[in-house]
Amino acid sequence: MALALSRPAGCGAGARLVESLKASEQLLESRVQERTAELQLLNARLEAISITDDLTGVANRRRFDAMLANEWTRAALDMARRVCDALRTLRLAHTMSAFGYVTVSIGVAAVFPADGNTPDELLRAADRALYAAKEQGRHQVILANGI
């Protein structure tokens, strides 16, 4: 015995509509990806323009300030790591420590002096970083997140 099933009237139109919607969705997704890539490229160009002097083509004050702030932070981290490494190398005896020697955890906060920055904010940020370093274990150097 053979059984034949037939589609209800109009079912083919519904399938075509679904396929059309899927194709439209893929096209739209493709266009969004293209536009996103274009925007990323334009944002990169805008960033370059914003840190370069129009007349000379040389990095401007904005770029200098950003690099100085980065260097300030890098130097502070480097110094803290040197302290940590020096204490590790010395292995100073500490009978009360589970490790048997002196360990150090350091919280680093660095800020380029500017209007609105206060010493109290700097100390609070360093203190938060110190406690984060202690939570992560011995001989840690942690940089504060923002001041």
trRosetta pair geometry for C-beta under 8 A, 3 or more apart (Angstrom, degrees):
i j d omega theta_ij theta_ji phi_ij phi_ji
7 11 4.2 -116 173 47 116 146
7 12 7.0 94 118 -41 153 80
8 11 5.2 109 63 -42 72 112
10 13 5.2 -49 -164 34 62 117
10 14 6.5 66 142 -24 78 99
11 14 5.6 -53 -155 33 38 113
11 15 6.6 38 150 -18 68 103
12 15 5.7 -53 -149 36 35 111
12 16 6.4 35 152 -18 66 105
13 16 5.7 -53 -148 37 33 112
13 17 6.3 37 151 -23 64 105
14 17 5.5 -52 -150 33 32 114
14 18 6.5 34 152 -19 65 103
15 18 5.7 -51 -149 34 33 112
15 19 6.4 32 152 -16 65 106
16 19 5.7 -55 -147 40 33 111
16 20 6.1 36 153 -22 66 107
17 20 5.6 -53 -147 36 30 114
17 21 6.4 31 153 -19 64 105
18 21 5.8 -54 -149 35 30 111
18 22 6.4 31 152 -19 64 105
19 22 5.6 -52 -148 35 32 113
19 23 6.3 33 154 -18 65 106
20 23 5.8 -54 -148 37 30 111
20 24 6.3 31 153 -19 64 107
21 24 5.6 -54 -146 37 32 112
21 25 6.3 35 153 -22 65 105
22 25 5.6 -53 -148 34 31 113
22 26 6.5 30 154 -17 64 104
23 26 5.8 -54 -149 36 32 111
23 27 6.4 33 152 -19 64 107
24 27 5.6 -54 -148 37 32 113
24 28 6.2 33 154 -19 65 107
25 28 5.7 -54 -146 37 29 112
25 29 6.3 32 154 -19 64 106
26 29 5.7 -53 -146 36 31 112
26 30 6.3 34 153 -21 63 105
27 30 5.7 -54 -150 35 30 114
27 31 6.5 29 152 -17 64 105
28 31 5.7 -54 -149 37 32 111
28 32 6.4 35 152 -21 65 104
29 32 5.6 -51 -147 34 32 113
29 33 6.5 33 153 -18 64 104
30 33 5.8 -55 -151 36 30 111
30 34 6.5 32 151 -19 64 106
31 34 5.6 -53 -147 36 34 113
31 35 6.2 30 156 -16 67 107
32 35 5.9 -56 -146 40 29 109
32 36 6.2 33 154 -23 64 107
33 36 5.6 -52 -144 35 29 114
33 37 6.5 31 155 -19 63 104
34 37 5.9 -57 -153 35 29 110
34 38 6.4 29 151 -18 64 107
35 38 5.5 -53 -147 37 34 114
35 39 6.2 36 153 -20 66 105
36 39 5.7 -53 -148 36 30 112
36 40 6.5 33 153 -20 63 104
37 40 5.7 -53 -149 34 31 112
37 41 6.5 31 153 -17 63 105
38 41 5.8 -57 -152 37 31 112
38 42 6.3 26 154 -14 66 108
39 42 5.7 -56 -143 41 32 109
39 43 6.1 35 156 -21 66 106
40 43 5.7 -52 -144 36 29 112
40 44 6.5 32 154 -20 62 104
41 44 5.8 -54 -152 33 31 112
41 45 6.6 30 150 -16 64 105
42 45 5.5 -52 -148 37 36 113
42 46 6.2 38 152 -21 67 105
43 46 5.5 -51 -144 37 33 113
43 47 6.3 39 153 -22 64 102
44 47 5.7 -50 -150 33 31 114
44 48 6.6 32 151 -18 62 104
45 48 5.7 -55 -151 36 33 111
45 49 6.3 32 152 -19 66 106
46 49 5.6 -53 -147 37 32 112
46 50 6.2 32 155 -23 65 107
47 50 5.8 -57 -147 34 29 111
47 51 6.7 4 162 -1 63 110
48 51 6.5 -74 -150 45 27 94
48 52 6.0 7 161 -7 67 124
49 52 6.1 -75 -137 45 26 102
50 62 6.4 -69 147 96 82 158
51 59 6.0 -18 152 -143 90 78
51 60 6.0 -161 -175 39 40 91
51 62 5.3 -120 -113 91 67 106
51 63 3.7 95 -174 -67 105 103
51 66 7.2 -49 -120 22 128 138
52 57 6.1 -7 179 -155 115 41
52 58 7.1 157 -153 80 73 19
52 59 6.3 -56 -102 -101 60 39
52 60 6.1 140 -152 -14 7 98
52 63 7.2 48 -65 -32 48 141
53 56 4.6 20 92 44 127 92
53 57 6.6 -59 72 -5 79 13
53 58 5.3 2 31 58 118 70
53 59 7.4 39 -7 101 89 11
53 60 4.6 135 -58 -78 77 97
59 63 3.8 -105 -170 86 103 148
59 64 6.3 130 129 -50 110 74
59 67 7.8 28 165 -13 152 137
60 63 5.5 104 53 13 57 99
60 64 7.1 -106 117 -4 35 95
61 64 5.3 -54 -145 38 35 116
61 65 6.2 38 156 -22 68 103
62 65 5.9 -53 -150 33 27 111
62 66 6.6 25 152 -16 61 106
63 66 5.8 -56 -149 37 32 110
63 67 6.2 28 155 -15 67 108
64 67 5.9 -59 -146 40 28 107
64 68 6.1 29 156 -21 65 110
65 68 5.7 -55 -144 37 28 112
65 69 6.4 29 157 -18 63 106
65 112 7.3 174 -166 100 80 164
66 69 5.9 -55 -149 36 29 110
66 70 6.4 29 153 -17 64 107
67 70 5.6 -54 -148 38 33 112
67 71 6.2 32 155 -18 67 107
68 71 5.7 -54 -144 38 30 110
68 72 6.2 38 153 -26 64 105
68 112 6.1 78 117 -104 103 145
69 72 5.5 -49 -146 31 30 117
69 73 6.6 28 155 -14 62 105
69 111 8.0 -13 -140 -153 96 40
69 112 4.7 -89 -96 -16 82 129
70 73 5.9 -59 -153 39 30 109
70 74 6.2 31 152 -20 67 109
71 74 5.5 -52 -141 38 33 113
71 75 6.1 35 158 -20 66 105
72 75 6.1 -57 -151 35 24 109
72 76 6.6 23 152 -17 60 108
72 110 5.2 172 132 162 92 125
72 111 7.7 -38 126 108 140 7
72 112 5.4 169 2 -71 166 86
73 76 5.7 -56 -149 36 32 111
73 77 6.4 29 155 -16 66 106
73 108 7.8 111 -158 137 72 121
73 110 4.4 175 -100 71 61 137
73 143 6.8 53 -172 -142 109 133
74 77 5.8 -57 -149 39 30 109
74 78 6.1 33 153 -23 65 108
75 78 5.5 -52 -144 35 30 115
75 79 6.4 32 157 -19 63 104
75 110 7.8 132 64 -126 79 155
76 79 5.9 -54 -150 35 29 110
76 80 6.5 27 154 -16 63 107
76 108 5.1 141 137 -168 109 120
76 109 7.9 -82 156 77 155 22
76 110 4.0 -168 6 -69 157 130
77 80 5.8 -58 -149 38 32 110
77 81 6.2 31 155 -19 67 107
77 108 5.6 152 -87 102 62 172
77 110 7.8 -84 -31 -14 76 137
77 141 6.4 117 -154 145 75 130
77 143 6.0 -29 -88 -75 114 111
78 81 5.8 -56 -148 37 29 110
78 82 6.5 34 153 -23 63 104
79 82 5.6 -51 -151 31 32 114
79 83 6.7 34 152 -19 64 101
80 83 5.7 -51 -154 32 35 112
80 84 6.4 35 149 -18 65 107
80 106 4.4 -177 -164 121 113 148
80 108 5.0 -106 -27 -70 157 121
80 141 4.5 134 123 -136 117 125
81 84 5.4 -53 -147 38 35 115
81 85 6.1 34 155 -18 68 107
81 141 5.2 -87 -76 -3 70 164
82 85 5.8 -55 -143 40 30 110
82 86 6.1 32 156 -23 65 107
83 86 5.8 -54 -146 34 28 111
83 87 6.5 23 157 -14 63 106
83 104 6.6 -86 130 108 100 159
83 106 6.5 100 77 -64 126 152
84 87 6.2 -60 -152 38 26 106
84 88 6.4 27 152 -19 63 109
84 104 5.6 -142 -109 78 68 112
84 106 6.2 -114 -61 4 107 125
84 139 5.3 113 -171 -159 107 77
84 140 7.6 -151 -126 50 144 9
84 141 5.5 -109 -28 -47 149 109
85 88 5.5 -55 -147 37 32 114
85 89 6.2 33 155 -21 66 106
86 89 5.7 -55 -148 36 30 112
86 90 6.4 29 154 -20 64 107
87 90 5.7 -53 -144 36 33 112
87 92 7.0 -58 -157 10 78 108
87 102 5.9 -95 -171 105 112 104
87 103 7.2 124 130 -135 127 27
87 104 5.1 86 54 -3 164 123
87 139 7.6 -163 83 -107 110 94
88 91 7.1 17 174 -63 36 69
88 103 7.9 39 -87 -121 74 68
88 139 5.7 52 -75 -118 117 138
90 102 7.6 -13 90 55 112 114
91 101 4.6 -58 -163 -136 64 157
91 102 7.9 154 -162 38 24 75
92 101 5.8 124 67 -163 45 87
92 102 4.2 3 69 11 107 119
93 100 6.9 -45 -142 163 65 74
93 101 6.0 -60 -105 -106 26 70
93 102 7.8 31 69 -20 17 85
94 97 4.1 45 106 2 115 119
94 99 7.4 33 65 73 111 86
94 100 6.6 136 62 160 68 23
94 101 5.4 96 20 -159 94 17
94 102 4.7 123 -38 -63 132 61
94 103 7.8 -110 40 -3 152 69
95 100 7.2 10 -108 -137 37 60
97 100 6.0 -120 83 -22 96 14
97 101 6.4 -82 74 51 143 24
97 102 7.0 179 -27 -88 156 31
97 103 6.6 147 -153 3 146 100
99 103 5.8 76 38 -40 153 122
99 138 6.5 56 -44 -86 150 175
103 138 3.9 -41 -178 -158 151 116
103 139 5.5 -91 -158 -45 97 77
104 138 7.8 78 43 -169 29 75
104 139 6.4 57 58 -101 64 53
105 130 6.4 108 119 -163 98 67
105 133 3.9 155 -180 123 101 110
105 134 4.6 144 96 -74 168 63
105 136 7.9 144 -135 56 122 84
105 137 7.9 165 -94 97 116 36
105 138 6.7 -106 -61 -135 93 37
105 139 7.3 -70 -80 -34 60 9
105 140 4.9 11 -130 52 86 90
105 141 8.0 -174 -162 -73 49 38
105 142 7.8 6 -179 4 91 104
106 130 6.8 -53 -169 -109 23 78
106 133 6.0 -140 56 -167 32 175
106 140 7.2 -163 35 96 62 55
106 141 4.8 -6 67 -112 105 74
106 142 7.4 171 90 26 56 64
107 126 4.9 128 111 -180 104 58
107 127 6.4 124 84 -104 156 7
107 128 6.8 154 -162 75 146 42
107 129 3.0 137 -159 94 97 85
107 130 3.0 -91 -7 -49 126 59
107 131 7.0 12 -65 8 142 50
107 132 6.7 104 -106 42 108 89
107 133 5.4 -146 -67 -1 73 123
107 142 5.6 -23 -113 69 65 94
107 144 6.5 64 175 -59 96 91
108 126 6.7 -30 -156 -124 11 85
108 129 5.9 -97 40 131 42 156
108 141 6.3 29 -17 -177 119 91
108 142 6.8 -179 23 87 81 41
108 143 5.1 -36 74 -105 105 59
108 144 6.5 -137 92 -6 50 82
109 122 5.4 162 115 -167 127 66
109 123 7.6 -162 55 -83 147 13
109 125 3.8 118 -120 103 143 107
109 126 3.8 -107 9 -63 115 75
109 129 5.9 180 -53 5 85 137
109 143 7.7 126 -87 -164 41 58
109 144 3.9 13 -95 11 87 142
109 147 6.1 104 -171 -85 113 114
110 143 7.7 -43 14 -145 98 98
110 144 8.0 166 13 40 55 103
111 114 7.5 -104 160 17 102 92
111 117 5.3 175 138 -143 143 145
111 121 7.9 28 -20 103 164 107
111 122 5.7 -119 18 -100 126 105
111 125 7.9 95 -38 50 118 155
111 147 5.0 -53 -75 27 132 160
113 117 6.1 -145 -140 66 48 137
114 117 5.3 86 56 -6 69 116
117 121 6.3 -123 -158 64 60 132
117 122 6.9 54 177 -50 101 103
117 147 6.7 37 -129 117 99 132
118 121 4.7 99 59 2 82 100
118 122 7.2 -147 96 -3 47 86
119 122 5.5 -56 -151 37 37 114
119 123 6.2 35 154 -18 70 106
120 123 5.8 -56 -147 39 31 110
120 124 6.3 32 155 -20 66 106
121 124 5.8 -54 -146 36 30 111
121 125 6.4 30 155 -19 64 106
121 147 5.3 96 143 174 108 96
122 125 5.9 -56 -150 36 28 110
122 126 6.4 26 153 -16 64 107
122 147 6.1 6 -92 -144 56 139
123 126 5.7 -54 -145 39 32 110
123 127 6.1 36 154 -23 65 107
124 127 5.5 -54 -147 35 31 115
124 128 6.5 33 154 -20 64 102
125 128 5.8 -50 -150 33 32 111
125 129 6.5 30 152 -16 64 106
125 144 3.8 81 165 -178 96 159
125 145 7.9 -146 -153 56 101 43
125 146 7.3 -134 -125 100 128 43
125 147 4.6 -60 -50 -107 158 82
126 129 5.6 -56 -149 39 33 112
126 130 6.3 41 150 -27 66 103
126 144 6.1 -79 -77 -45 37 135
127 130 5.5 -48 -148 30 32 116
127 131 6.7 27 156 -14 64 102
128 131 6.1 -57 -152 38 31 106
128 132 6.4 32 149 -19 64 107
128 144 6.0 89 72 -125 102 100
128 145 8.0 -78 112 34 130 81
129 132 5.5 -53 -148 37 34 114
129 133 6.3 39 151 -23 66 103
129 142 4.6 -171 -173 102 86 97
129 143 6.3 -73 -134 156 138 11
129 144 4.0 -92 -47 -69 123 74
129 145 7.9 156 -82 -2 94 62
130 133 5.6 -54 -151 33 31 113
130 134 6.5 31 151 -18 65 104
130 142 7.5 -175 -75 55 20 110
131 134 5.5 -47 -145 35 37 113
131 135 6.4 40 153 -22 64 103
132 135 5.7 -53 -150 34 32 113
132 136 6.5 24 154 -15 64 109
132 142 4.7 -144 94 137 108 166
133 136 5.9 -63 -150 39 30 106
133 140 3.9 177 -162 99 86 112
133 141 6.6 5 -119 -111 132 12
133 142 4.1 -151 -67 4 89 114
134 140 7.4 -153 -57 51 25 128
136 140 5.0 118 82 -114 110 162
136 142 6.9 129 21 -65 139 128
137 140 5.7 117 72 -44 69 121
144 147 6.6 61 116 -72 132 80
